[in-house]
Amino acid sequence: MTALNGRVALVTGGGRGIGHAIALQLAAAGAQVVVASRSQDELASVVREISDAGGVAAAVECDLSDRSQTLALVADAGEPFGPVDILVNNAGVGSSADPRPLAEFRDEFWDLTLEVNLTAPYLLSKAALPHMREQKWGRIITVASINGRITAPHAGAYVASKHGVLGLMRSLASEHAPEGITVNCICPGPVQTRMNDVRVEYDAERLGRDLEAHEKQLTPVGGRLIPADIAPMAVYLASDAARMITGQAYNIDGGICMA
């Protein structure tokens, strides 16, 4: 598949989980992929995996909780292959890092969650737009969550950030639709990632359930998704085949949100 030949893609949080799967499939579709995350070891592993499969990739170490690093990322990502054509806002802070009721919430964790999950996509999109507008082609794809549609207990900052990012991306979509730039979100349900593992364990304990039984009933289909279930939608939204799709949020959730 070479639908993305000549395109440069930046994937945040690309070291593992959903971002890793998206980076691999974008590269397989012909894109030159820049992966960004906090871990040098994970980045090196992803670049090596893409290269071994015949793809082209580079890495940029970046912590999106640091505003100065966020502001520099799009320019840094443009150095290996040229300006970014496809931006995948995937990096995020999950509720599992510090789940608790809002009445007991730590303000510092609220600020961190909103910075990474909402402000970083805003700043990265803003930085990527000038090149996209100049060439009249661009793709901004944000990995949101079904918690951008429905709530979850003890996850107030996460839920708020994911509701917010859907609104942000719809605003961007409406403003730039005539310029060949599409802006869409993917809303995963529970996916087998390191971050979600902790959340599933927390909920099973909170509800007094057996962990295995709890996991099996998380989706109507049964069990959790895997990162590779999410990646094909990102590749499709990045392609010319999806040129008339913008301002949308697609649920990939095993049937949790049937809307």
Buried (B, 14 or more C-beta within 10 A) or exposed (E): EEBBEEBBBBBBBBBBBBBBBBBBBBBBBBBBBBBBBBBEEBBEBBBEBBEEEEBBBBBBBBBBBBEEBBBBBBEBBBEBBEBBBBBBBBBBBBBBBBBBEEEEBEEEBBEBBBBBBBBBBBBBBEBBBEBBBEEEBBBBBBBBBBBBBBEBBBBBBBBBBBBBBBEBBBEBBEEBBEBBBBBBBBBBBBBBBEBBBBBBBBBBEEEEEEEEEBBEEBBEEEBBBBBBBBBBBBBBBBBEEBEEBBBBBBBBBBEBBEE
